[in-house]
Amino acid sequence: ARYLFGKKGAKSAVIMNNALDYETFRFDAGIREKMRRKYGLKGCTVLGHVGRFHKQKNHSFLLEVFAGYRRQEENSRLVLIGDGPLLEQVKEQAKALGISERVMFVPPTGEVNCWYMAMDVLVFPSRYEGWPLVPIEAQIAGLPVVASPAVVPGQILSEKVRILPLTEGVSVWCRQIREAAAQGRGKDVYRKLAERNLLIEQEAKKLDHFYRQGTWG
């Protein structure tokens, strides 16, 4: 708001949170079983990532991490959901690293929530972000998250989030991912979502009031 309107104008600005539908992303063991059976993931440790194939998302580092992780955990898979200008480059890197058969490239899909159920850890090594929703969605699904400092404190709802500088390198990231996978899913984060006004029904109520009354209440 300060960027758009200056300090004076920002005082009268209203900030609406980019909120989420809790029920859509809440963990469902039945969906997990169905997804893992459908895509041949039963018995595998599944690392996942959701994001455009763009320099910002740092897929090159993610592939290096997975290549290192797989040397220690052979029965593992990496699921990459998204599209973008670097998709073919990332596929070529996967081939060069000898992991292409263990990496699943999933086009943009309306079933991202189901993929969260199938995953065991979300890996999010972005170089930079604005306010990414993916780590929050993953936490609603109970997923452990291993992320760069691009995920800020306001987005951390679960004790299962680990923030690692990219400078820590592949071996440290592999170790943290392995530990996160071993600890399993986190506790329900509904209360924390509500406390931070990140539930869609909370923000929808504010907007509804504005449309009906002409004020933000």
Secondary structure, DSSP 4 states (H G I P E B T S, - for coil): -HHHHHHHHHTT-------B-HHHHS--HHHHHHHHHHTT-TT-EEEEEES-SSGGG-HHHHHHHHHHHHHH-SSEEEEEE---TTHHHHHHHHHHTT-GGGEEEE-S-TTHHHHHHH-SEEEE--S--SS-SHHHHHHHTT--EEE-TTS-GGG--STTEEE--GGG-HHHHHHHHHHHHHH------HHHHHHTT-BHHHHHHHHHHHHHHSS--
